[in-house]
């Protein structure tokens, strides 16, 4: 199993209903697109990173490396 798959199925957010996760990501995406402001887009990126690392119990090093993996 790949590391990404392991973290996807064994994180703290796995118990949250998929519709709630979808609505959260959809609202942040729509907010970023509608407001069309660099500051808001940066805040959305930081918010999503914080939720992924802290609430999802994902190691920061793995998250950082996977963000810049090409």
C-alpha positions as CSV (number, residue, x, y, z in Angstrom):
1,X,0.0,0.0,0.0
2,X,1.3,3.5,-0.9
3,X,2.0,6.0,1.9
4,X,-0.7,8.3,0.6
5,X,-3.3,5.5,0.6
6,X,-2.4,4.5,4.2
7,X,-2.8,8.1,5.4
8,X,-6.1,8.5,3.4
9,X,-7.7,5.5,5.1
10,X,-6.1,5.8,8.6
11,X,-6.4,9.5,9.4
12,X,-8.6,11.2,12.0
13,X,-11.0,12.7,9.4
14,X,-12.0,9.3,8.1
15,X,-14.9,9.2,10.6
16,X,-16.4,12.5,9.3
17,X,-19.3,12.0,6.9
18,X,-18.1,12.3,3.3
19,X,-20.9,14.9,2.5
20,X,-19.6,17.1,5.3
21,X,-16.0,16.9,3.9
22,X,-17.3,17.7,0.4
23,X,-19.4,20.7,1.6
24,X,-16.4,22.1,3.5
25,X,-14.1,21.8,0.5
26,X,-16.8,23.1,-1.8
27,X,-17.5,26.2,0.3
28,X,-13.9,27.0,0.6
29,X,-13.4,26.6,-3.1
30,X,-16.4,28.7,-4.1
31,X,-15.4,31.4,-1.6
32,X,-12.0,31.6,-3.1
33,X,-13.3,31.7,-6.6
34,X,-16.0,34.3,-6.0
35,X,-13.9,36.7,-3.9
36,X,-11.0,36.4,-6.4
37,X,-8.5,37.9,-3.9
38,X,-5.0,36.7,-3.3
39,X,-5.3,37.1,0.5
40,X,-8.4,35.0,0.6
41,X,-6.9,32.3,-1.6
42,X,-3.8,32.2,0.6
43,X,-6.0,31.9,3.7
44,X,-8.0,29.0,2.1
45,X,-4.7,27.2,1.3
46,X,-3.5,27.7,4.9
47,X,-6.8,26.6,6.3
48,X,-6.9,23.4,4.2
49,X,-3.3,22.7,5.2
50,X,-4.1,23.1,8.8
51,X,-7.1,20.9,8.7
52,X,-5.2,18.2,6.8
53,X,-2.2,18.2,9.1
54,X,-3.7,18.9,12.5
55,X,-7.2,17.5,12.3
56,X,-6.2,14.7,10.0
57,X,-3.2,13.7,12.1
58,X,-1.0,13.7,9.0
59,X,2.7,14.3,9.5
60,X,3.8,17.8,8.3
61,X,6.8,16.4,6.6
62,X,4.8,14.0,4.5
63,X,2.2,16.7,3.7
64,X,5.0,19.2,2.7
65,X,6.7,16.6,0.5
66,X,3.5,15.5,-1.2
67,X,2.6,19.1,-2.0
68,X,5.8,19.6,-4.0
69,X,6.0,16.1,-5.5
70,X,6.0,16.4,-9.3
